Amino acid sequence: MLRNTVRRFIEGRVKPDADAWEEAGFVPRLVLREMGELGLLGIRYSSRYGGSELDTLATVVLAEELGRSTYGGFAITVLVHTDMASPHLWHAGTPEQLDRYMPDIVRGRRIAAIAMTEADAGSDLAGMRSTARREGGQWVLNGSKMFITNGVHGDIFFVAAKTGEPGRNRDISMFIVEKGTPGFRVARPLKKQGWLSSDTAELVFDDCRIPAGNLLGEENKGFYALTKNLQNERIVMGAQAMGEASKAIELALDWTTQRKAFGRTLWENQTIRHRLAMRAAEVEAAKALVYETAWRDAQGQQVIKEVSMIKALCGTLVNEVMYDCLQFHGGMGYIRETAIERMARDARVQSIGGGATEVMLEEIAKRLV
Ligand SMILES: Cc1cc2nc3c(=O)[nH]c(=O)nc-3n(C[C@H](O)[C@H](O)[C@H](O)COP(=O)(O)OP(=O)(O)OC[C@H]3O[C@@H](n4cnc5c(N)ncnc54)[C@H](O)[C@@H]3O)c2cc1C
């Protein structure tokens, strides 16, 4: 039912307008509100806040279908809100914080963003330089954040900053910062290769004062919260990537079985159909890893190694699949009106964002010996 609901929404509401969102550089907030009304933004959250109380597998279904939309920018706008930003509140929020923010997030009335990365600290999050210091009943934030999805249009930001003594690199805390707080501003929206309908920004905190009650979770324990939430993020990104890859293969099948060259369809060339057959097999295998890991995660099992495998494998495979599927579209694959052209651009970031492939391989390697 969930899969069908997402598919219907994408066919009826997303595809007709998504090219315009790509041009505009963002997804209109009304679209998230409509998804909220359909119950798609709080799949794992308590019904107290309007959620559906489902598990990791349901999130994977959502992410896979959003990936199949062929609009990666739309997909990531939603998934950052549902699975990368709001889980920070869900896991660490006090009852007051949950009551205050969760209903609006689940209904899509306010858009969530997660601000970890800085210009000089991405893979190495402990290298971040933003700070927060306590002054009476307030925290004062200083620093900047880079590549923040939903940075321009977001309303609620979960921001990581150093709160320990100098040199204590993992003494990081998380804070809730609302749009419009004095001292917090968007430095600039960032233009990207792909994910064009996803807004990405650099943010600045300049003596930004927030109430002491906006500390999210325990002081100095934010590094572990970031690491924990990245597990879910990586499962979801793997599911999204495999949704995109399956859809790309379907588009390539449509094209190669119709397009003729040298008196036969492209599909009649064994080299092409064997390549697509192998890609289809690889995608099915990767999907199986995603689903099995999601199932194990839902059972409460430890899946750090598998999650790193998902991110490394799916982030690489989606790019290989896009390369082949674009190649078999010939010149049309390079033309903007063809979905595969956009999908190939969108896929590029998936071996970088949310844990670069090389960093994931280190995480796997550590757990192999
Ligand atoms: C479009 C987009 C959206 C994003 N959205 C968000 C967001 O919403 N919130 C947020 O906080 N962040 C976001 N990010 C940041 C993203 O997670 C980081 O870009 C990513 O973690 C990589 O960090 P970096 O760019 O600083 O690369 P670096 O850490 O500088 O790494 C550069 C490259 O070096 C290699 N490398 C790094 N470390 C190692 C190592 N130990 N061994 C071998 N090779 C290594 C990898 O190939 C890596 O890609 C986003 C990024 C992009 C591009």
The ligand as a MOL file (V3000), in Angstrom:
LIG
                    3D

  0  0  0     0  0            999 V3000
M  V30 BEGIN CTAB
M  V30 COUNTS 53 58 0 0 0
M  V30 BEGIN ATOM
M  V30 1 C 24.6600 17.9600 -2.7450 0
M  V30 2 C 25.1580 17.7360 -1.3520 0
M  V30 3 C 24.2650 17.7350 -0.2980 0
M  V30 4 C 24.7290 17.5840 1.0140 0
M  V30 5 N 23.8320 17.6740 2.0650 0
M  V30 6 C 24.3200 17.7470 3.3290 0
M  V30 7 C 23.4460 18.0530 4.4230 0
M  V30 8 O 22.2300 18.2080 4.2700 0
M  V30 9 N 23.9920 18.1710 5.6670 0
M  V30 10 C 25.3240 17.9940 5.9030 0
M  V30 11 O 25.7370 18.1270 7.0430 0
M  V30 12 N 26.1660 17.6710 4.8790 0
M  V30 13 C 25.6970 17.5630 3.6030 0
M  V30 14 N 26.5550 17.2700 2.5570 0
M  V30 15 C 27.9750 17.0310 2.8520 0
M  V30 16 C 28.4650 15.6310 2.5210 0
M  V30 17 O 28.0120 14.6830 3.4290 0
M  V30 18 C 29.9960 15.7300 2.4220 0
M  V30 19 O 30.2740 16.4090 1.2120 0
M  V30 20 C 30.6780 14.3890 2.4570 0
M  V30 21 O 30.5950 13.8430 3.7440 0
M  V30 22 C 32.1520 14.4740 2.0470 0
M  V30 23 O 32.7970 15.4740 2.7640 0
M  V30 24 P 33.6980 16.5650 1.9940 0
M  V30 25 O 32.9020 17.1230 0.8820 0
M  V30 26 O 34.2420 17.5160 2.9920 0
M  V30 27 O 34.8660 15.7340 1.3570 0
M  V30 28 P 36.2900 15.4140 2.0420 0
M  V30 29 O 36.0950 14.9360 3.4250 0
M  V30 30 O 37.1990 16.5650 1.8260 0
M  V30 31 O 36.7720 14.2160 1.1590 0
M  V30 32 C 37.1010 14.4010 -0.2100 0
M  V30 33 C 37.3300 13.0670 -0.8340 0
M  V30 34 O 38.5110 12.5190 -0.2880 0
M  V30 35 C 38.3870 11.1310 -0.1370 0
M  V30 36 N 38.6520 10.7700 1.2780 0
M  V30 37 C 38.2830 11.4380 2.4040 0
M  V30 38 N 38.6950 10.7960 3.5030 0
M  V30 39 C 39.3500 9.6800 3.0830 0
M  V30 40 C 40.0050 8.6080 3.7400 0
M  V30 41 N 40.0470 8.5110 5.0820 0
M  V30 42 N 40.5570 7.6540 2.9720 0
M  V30 43 C 40.4990 7.7230 1.6370 0
M  V30 44 N 39.8840 8.7010 0.9490 0
M  V30 45 C 39.3220 9.6800 1.6650 0
M  V30 46 C 37.0010 10.7450 -0.6250 0
M  V30 47 O 37.0520 10.3850 -1.9800 0
M  V30 48 C 36.2260 12.0260 -0.5270 0
M  V30 49 O 35.1460 12.0890 -1.4290 0
M  V30 50 C 26.1100 17.3660 1.2570 0
M  V30 51 C 26.9970 17.3350 0.1630 0
M  V30 52 C 26.5440 17.5240 -1.1130 0
M  V30 53 C 27.5410 17.5350 -2.2350 0
M  V30 END ATOM
M  V30 BEGIN BOND
M  V30 1 1 1 2
M  V30 2 1 2 3
M  V30 3 2 2 52
M  V30 4 2 3 4
M  V30 5 1 4 5
M  V30 6 1 4 50
M  V30 7 2 5 6
M  V30 8 1 6 7
M  V30 9 1 6 13
M  V30 10 2 7 8
M  V30 11 1 7 9
M  V30 12 1 9 10
M  V30 13 2 10 11
M  V30 14 1 10 12
M  V30 15 2 12 13
M  V30 16 1 13 14
M  V30 17 1 14 15
M  V30 18 1 14 50
M  V30 19 1 15 16
M  V30 20 1 16 17
M  V30 21 1 16 18
M  V30 22 1 18 19
M  V30 23 1 18 20
M  V30 24 1 20 21
M  V30 25 1 20 22
M  V30 26 1 22 23
M  V30 27 1 23 24
M  V30 28 2 24 25
M  V30 29 1 24 26
M  V30 30 1 24 27
M  V30 31 1 27 28
M  V30 32 2 28 29
M  V30 33 1 28 30
M  V30 34 1 28 31
M  V30 35 1 31 32
M  V30 36 1 32 33
M  V30 37 1 33 34
M  V30 38 1 33 48
M  V30 39 1 34 35
M  V30 40 1 35 36
M  V30 41 1 35 46
M  V30 42 1 36 37
M  V30 43 1 36 45
M  V30 44 2 37 38
M  V30 45 1 38 39
M  V30 46 1 39 40
M  V30 47 2 39 45
M  V30 48 1 40 41
M  V30 49 2 40 42
M  V30 50 1 42 43
M  V30 51 2 43 44
M  V30 52 1 44 45
M  V30 53 1 46 47
M  V30 54 1 46 48
M  V30 55 1 48 49
M  V30 56 2 50 51
M  V30 57 1 51 52
M  V30 58 1 52 53
M  V30 END BOND
M  V30 END CTAB
M  END
